[in-house]
Amino acid sequence: MKKLTVVALALTGAFQAQAAEVFKNDTTALDLYGRIYAGHFFGDKKELDADGKIKSEYSDKQGANQFARIGAKAESQIQSGLKAVAQYELQFYVNDSEKTVSDNSDNLRTRLAFAGLGGDWGTVTFGRQKGAPGFLADWTDVSLSDGYGNEALGAKTDTFATNRAGSVLKYSGLFNGLQFDASYKFDGGDTEDVGNKNSDPAYGAAIAYTFPFNLSIGTAYNVGLRQQDGEADAKLWLISAKYDDKAVYAALSYADGADFIKDGQDHTGWEAALGYNFANGFGLMALWNKQKIEQSGGADFDAIDYYTLGAQYKFNKNLRIIGEYRINNLDSSDSGKLNVKDDFQLAARYDF
């Protein structure tokens, strides 16, 4: 059987049976992976008065949070010291509806789709992938459940290539504990809205070092080149540190953004994580996210300020159950928001 046929069958089997399969020979390897996530947010519901206006504070997150994720990683040897690499990842949102993609295109999202070359010198890849600051932002993006955390720094999906974005060219190298990433996002052109934070070109670089005693420190700088007349470029600077010895996990990140959230608004962001994994499969994790906005011609205000307390139990390497509670520190009189009440999530997660 030809290699191409084997790969096709492996992919088909993974999508249909939702089971991991691996194809490997002397020159080619294909790893398949995925996740089934069934979660639900609980909290105070939004209440409307007779005129249809919101009459009281309510929880920001409500209802189903359910999806399936499938991905494939491939590499093949070209010659000694040079290989081809690629990765693809797709996510299907289920929630409360069985609508098809044509009914609701938001149900289906391509998270990653890139390819390139790799060797002892690192990798050069192009496509939809994480920009250079992404791996530092990941250090505090460790919420046990889906939907909490990774909100204060500003390094988000489709935001000036600070996390996952399309048309990104990236170099990544790891040398004796030192990691260096550099990325450039190309102009989205006519196919994307001009001035959109996902269509504007951007560039960035990140560097981190991991010491032998499990401590890592790093920094990143990213610039989004806004193309609307009179708008300033979006700049973001990150400083991060983490400690990970498999049982204890601790991480802290600081962000300083200039005209990053929007033109005329600067921000500072803090994210922290502290967790512990017990040998019996039980784990705990606490997060803190806080973001302050400084706007020209207006008063400073806190846009994000919350803690989460989470616990999980792993039955085995595949299945876990999760509970996570969010304590929202924002006050509606200060933030101008009404969605400031606490909420929590219960979930079951299966990885393969």
C-alpha positions in Angstrom: 0.0 0.0 0.0 1.4 3.4 -0.9 2.3 5.8 1.9 -0.3 8.4 0.7 -3.1 5.8 0.9 -2.1 4.8 4.4 -2.0 8.4 5.6 -5.5 9.1 4.0 -6.9 6.0 5.8 -5.4 7.1 9.1 -7.0 10.5 8.8 -10.3 9.1 7.8 -10.3 6.7 10.7 -9.5 9.4 13.2 -12.3 11.7 12.0 -14.9 8.9 12.1 -13.9 6.9 15.1 -12.3 9.8 17.1 -9.4 7.6 18.0 -5.7 8.4 17.8 -3.6 6.6 15.2 0.1 6.9 14.3 1.8 6.1 11.0 5.6 5.9 11.0 8.4 4.4 8.9 12.0 5.3 8.4 11.4 8.7 6.8 7.8 9.7 7.6 5.7 10.1 10.8 2.1 11.1 11.3 0.6 11.7 14.8 -3.1 12.2 15.3 -4.6 13.8 18.4 -7.9 15.2 19.6 -10.2 16.2 22.4 -13.8 15.9 23.3 -14.9 18.6 25.8 -18.3 18.7 27.4 -18.7 21.7 29.8 -21.4 24.0 31.1 -21.2 27.5 32.7 -23.5 28.2 35.7 -24.2 31.6 37.2 -26.8 34.4 37.6 -28.9 34.8 34.4 -29.5 38.1 32.6 -32.9 39.6 33.6 -34.8 42.1 31.5 -37.4 44.7 32.5 -40.7 45.4 30.6 -38.8 47.6 28.1 -36.3 44.8 27.3 -33.4 46.5 29.2 -31.1 44.7 31.5 -32.3 45.4 35.1 -29.6 43.8 37.3 -26.1 42.4 37.4 -25.5 39.0 35.8 -22.8 36.4 35.1 -20.7 36.9 32.0 -20.6 33.2 31.0 -23.7 31.1 30.7 -24.7 27.8 29.2 -23.1 25.1 27.2 -19.4 25.0 26.3 -19.0 21.8 24.3 -16.7 21.0 21.4 -14.6 18.3 19.6 -11.0 19.0 18.4 -9.0 16.9 15.9 -5.4 17.5 14.8 -2.6 16.0 12.9 1.2 16.5 13.0 3.4 15.2 10.2 7.0 15.2 9.3 9.1 13.6 6.6 12.8 13.5 6.0 14.0 15.3 2.9 17.7 14.7 3.4 20.1 14.3 6.3 19.5 17.2 8.7 16.5 18.5 6.8 12.8 17.6 7.2 9.4 18.8 6.1 6.9 19.5 8.9 3.2 20.4 9.0 0.3 20.6 11.5 -3.4 21.0 11.1 -6.0 21.4 13.9 -9.8 21.8 13.6 -12.4 22.4 16.2 -16.2 21.7 16.0 -18.5 23.6 18.5 -21.6 21.7 19.5 -23.2 23.6 22.4 -27.1 23.6 22.3 -27.6 23.1 18.5 -27.0 20.6 15.7 -27.0 23.3 13.1 -24.8 22.6 10.1 -21.9 24.8 9.1 -24.1 26.5 6.5 -26.6 27.4 9.3 -23.9 28.7 11.7 -20.3 29.0 10.3 -19.0 29.8 13.8 -19.5 26.1 14.7 -16.4 25.1 12.7 -13.0 26.8 13.2 -9.5 26.0 11.8 -7.2 26.6 14.7 -3.9 25.7 13.0 -2.8 25.0 9.4 0.9 25.5 8.6 3.9 23.8 6.9 7.6 24.3 6.6 11.1 23.0 7.1 13.0 21.9 10.2 16.4 20.7 11.3 18.9 21.0 14.1 18.9 24.8 13.5 15.2 25.1 14.3 12.0 25.4 12.1 10.7 27.8 9.5 7.0 27.5 9.0 4.2 29.5 7.3 0.4 29.5 7.6 -2.1 29.8 10.5 -0.1 29.4 13.6 1.0 31.1 16.8 3.1 34.3 16.4 6.3 34.7 18.4 4.8 35.9 21.7 2.4 32.9 21.8 4.6 30.5 23.7 5.1 33.0 26.5 1.4 33.8 26.8 0.8 30.0 27.1 2.6 29.9 30.4 -0.4 31.5 32.2 -3.0 30.0 29.9 -3.4 26.9 32.1 -6.9 27.0 33.3 -8.2 23.5 34.1 -11.5 24.2 32.2 -12.0 25.9 28.9 -13.0 29.5 28.8 -11.2 31.0 31.7 -7.8 32.8 31.8 -5.5 34.2 29.1 -7.6 37.5 29.0 -5.5 40.2 30.7 -2.3 40.3 28.7 -3.9 41.1 25.3 -2.1 38.3 23.5 -5.2 36.7 22.0 -6.2 34.7 18.9 -6.4 36.8 15.8 -4.9 39.9 17.6 -1.9 41.2 15.7 -0.4 37.7 15.6 0.3 37.6 19.3 -1.3 34.2 19.4 -2.9 32.1 16.6 -3.3 34.0 13.4 -3.3 33.4 9.6 -0.5 34.2 7.1 2.2 34.0 9.7 5.8 33.3 8.8 7.8 32.1 11.9 11.2 30.9 12.9 11.5 28.9 16.1 14.7 27.5 17.5 15.6 25.8 20.8 19.3 25.5 21.8 20.4 24.1 25.2 17.5 25.6 27.1 17.3 28.9 25.1 14.3 29.3 22.9 14.0 32.1 20.3 11.0 32.8 18.1 10.5 35.5 15.5 7.4 36.0 13.4 5.9 38.2 10.7 2.2 38.4 9.8 1.4 39.5 6.2 -1.2 42.0 5.3 -4.7 40.4 5.1 -5.4 42.3 1.8 -8.8 42.7 0.3 -10.1 39.4 1.7 -10.1 40.9 5.2 -11.5 44.1 6.6 -9.0 47.0 6.5 -8.0 48.1 10.0 -9.1 44.9 11.6 -6.6 43.7 14.2 -6.4 40.3 12.3 -5.8 41.7 8.8 -3.2 44.3 9.7 0.5 43.1 9.3 2.4 42.5 12.5 5.9 41.4 13.6 7.4 40.2 16.9 10.1 38.3 18.6 10.3 36.3 21.9 13.2 34.8 23.8 13.2 32.5 26.9 15.7 30.5 28.9 15.0 27.4 31.0 17.4 26.8 33.9 18.3 23.3 35.0 16.2 23.8 38.2 12.9 24.0 36.2 12.7 27.8 36.2 12.0 29.6 32.9 12.1 33.4 32.2 11.3 35.1 29.0 10.3 38.3 27.2 8.6 39.2 24.0 7.8 42.4 21.9 5.2 42.6 19.2 4.1 45.4 16.8 0.8 45.5 14.9 1.0 47.9 11.9 -2.4 49.6 11.8 -3.3 50.9 8.4 -6.1 53.3 9.2 -5.0 56.9 8.6 -4.1 58.6 11.9 -4.0 55.5 14.0 -0.9 54.5 16.0 0.7 51.1 15.7 -0.3 48.5 18.3 2.7 47.6 20.6 2.8 44.9 23.2 5.7 44.0 25.6 5.6 40.8 27.7 7.7 39.6 30.6 7.0 36.1 31.9 8.4 33.5 34.3 7.3 30.0 35.2 8.4 27.1 37.5 7.3 23.6 36.5 8.5 20.4 38.2 5.5 18.3 37.1 3.9 18.5 40.6 4.2 22.2 41.3 3.4 24.7 38.7 3.7 28.5 39.1 3.7 31.2 36.4 3.5 35.0 36.3 3.2 37.3 33.2 3.2 41.1 32.8 2.1 43.0 29.7 2.6 46.6 28.8 0.5 47.6 25.7 0.6 51.0 23.8 -2.5 51.6 21.6 -2.9 47.9 21.6 -6.5 47.3 22.9 -7.6 50.1 20.6 -6.1 53.3 19.3 -5.8 55.8 22.1 -5.8 53.2 24.8 -2.8 51.8 26.7 -3.0 48.9 29.1 -1.1 46.9 31.7 -2.0 43.3 32.3 -1.1 40.7 34.9 -1.7 37.0 34.8 -0.7 34.5 37.4 -1.2 30.7 37.9 -0.4 28.4 40.8 -1.2 24.7 40.8 -0.3 21.3 42.2 -0.8 17.8 40.8 -1.1 15.0 43.3 0.1 11.5 42.5 -3.4 10.0 42.8 -4.7 12.0 39.7 -6.2 14.9 41.7 -5.1 18.4 40.7 -5.6 22.0 41.8 -5.1 25.3 40.0 -5.7 29.0 40.9 -5.5 31.8 38.4 -5.5 35.6 38.6 -6.2 38.0 35.6 -6.2 41.8 35.9 -6.1 44.4 33.2 -6.1 48.2 33.6 -6.9 50.5 30.8 -5.4 54.0 30.5 -7.2 56.1 27.9 -6.4 59.5 26.5 -9.0 62.0 27.5 -10.7 59.6 30.0 -10.3 58.1 33.4 -8.4 54.9 33.9 -10.4 51.8 34.7 -10.1 48.1 35.3 -11.4 46.1 32.3 -10.6 42.6 33.8 -10.1 41.5 37.4 -10.9 38.0 38.6 -9.6 34.9 40.3 -10.4 31.3 39.5 -10.2 28.3 41.8 -10.2 24.9 40.0 -10.0 21.2 40.7 -9.8 18.2 38.5 -9.5 14.4 38.8 -7.8 12.3 36.1 -9.2 8.8 35.9 -6.4 7.9 33.4 -4.3 9.8 30.8 -7.4 10.2 28.7 -10.4 11.1 30.9 -10.8 13.8 33.5 -13.6 15.7 35.3 -13.2 19.4 36.1 -14.8 22.0 38.3 -13.8 25.7 38.3 -15.2 28.7 40.0 -14.5 32.3 39.0 -14.6 35.2 41.5 -15.2 38.4 39.6 -13.7 41.4 41.4 -15.2 44.0 39.0 -17.9 46.3 40.3 -20.6 47.5 37.9 -20.4 51.1 39.2 -16.7 51.3 38.5 -16.4 49.2 35.3 -19.6 50.3 33.6 -20.4 46.6 33.0 -23.4 44.7 34.4 -21.8 41.2 33.6 -19.8 41.2 36.8 -21.3 38.3 38.9 -19.4 35.2 39.7 -19.8 32.0 37.6 -18.5 28.5 37.5 -18.0 25.6 35.1 -18.4 21.8 35.3 -16.9 19.7 32.5 -15.8 16.3 31.4 -12.8 16.1 29.0 -11.4 13.2 27.0 -8.0 13.5 25.2 -6.6 11.1 22.6 
